[in-house]
Amino acid sequence: MAQDVTLATSNTAAAATFGMQPTSHMYMAEYKNGSWHTGQLQDFHKISLSPFALCFHYGQTIFEGMKAFRMKDGRLNIFRPEKHFERINASLSRMQMPELSYELFLNGIREVVQADKDWFEKDSDQALYLRPLVIASEERLGVKVSEEYLFIVMASPAGKYFVNPIKSKVETTYTRAFEGGPGYAKCGGNYGAAFYPAHLARLQGFDQVIWTDGMEHEYIEEAGAMNVMLVVDGTLMTPELSGTILDGITRDSLLTLAAKKGIKTEVRRISITELEKWFKEGKKVEVFGAGTAAVVAPIKSLDIKGNKYSPYMGDDATMFVLKKELNDIKYGLNKDEWGWNYIL
Ligand SMILES: Cc1ncc(COP(=O)(O)O)c(C=O)c1O
């Protein structure tokens, strides 16, 4: 029987329905004869590809995940498109795929958001999830780098993302990414390889795994589709960008906001030994996932090699303060000091 195995939290209201409903439009551009060609807004439709298309065989597929919001004054806002653009090109480059120009990337997103602006009304969060995708489309069975690609932007209403606190397990058997590998890229293979360990964790009653490094299984990496952040006695901490984790845009935004608010931040390797020590010493430890979907997803229980810990998640937790600050910027209720909002 098919199983609904998701890398996002299995216990969210949104996870059950997320990404099932396309909006009315999509944008598509082709790469052929050594360059990207002008893209076009189209009605949403299924695409036809030969089974020979290289994307089905050797993993040249990369994507982005971002959101547009209807601000309180009614204007539409795409959140941090430049940072998503940098990341999509980092992913493309790692997978030996042709980079996009900012013009093409932004055009695709703008056109879909503008054409589908009525779709914001159907959702209580007034947000659209945007999925830019690049796939290898050359028809060839040999193991080779594709010479043809499709860039597609699609969208889906982002329903109210209510997150029940997560039961999480620190994974010390399986590995998501190794140094020198494509861990920092948003390529399809990173997600496919994570499904099996995530499934095993679910059988043990966990919603989500927290990955550790591939060498020692000692240092915290990230969660399924979120970066991991901690607040330890008032200091916001998160693993450094070692090349094995995604450069999350929520992570970056929360770090920036925390620093602005005078909250101490530490970006460094975080070992599970010290994490256990903090819990045992009775420190106030918040643990949460940070990502575009939920912004902040509190982790209510953490299993580290069979030891159970309960991170702090009271109403006054720092993660909730930061989440509100960030949401207020996206909806235009807070000053956008860093120019994160691209307002249409
Ligand atoms: C593996 C992984 N890590 C972290 C994140 C969080 O990144 P962002 O905040 O840009 O959504 C995501 C979500 O896209 C992800 O898939």
The ligand as an ORCA input file, in Angstrom:
! r2SCAN-3c Opt
* xyz 0 1
  C      16.755     20.071      3.740
  C      16.207     21.399      4.130
  N      16.833     22.106      5.078
  C      16.384     23.320      5.466
  C      15.261     23.896      4.879
  C      14.807     25.267      5.290
  O      15.123     26.196      4.294
  P      14.241     27.497      4.070
  O      14.227     28.238      5.360
  O      14.938     28.246      3.003
  O      12.878     27.042      3.701
  C      14.575     23.185      3.886
  C      13.392     23.760      3.265
  O      13.397     24.060      2.128
  C      15.062     21.916      3.490
  O      14.442     21.208      2.538
*
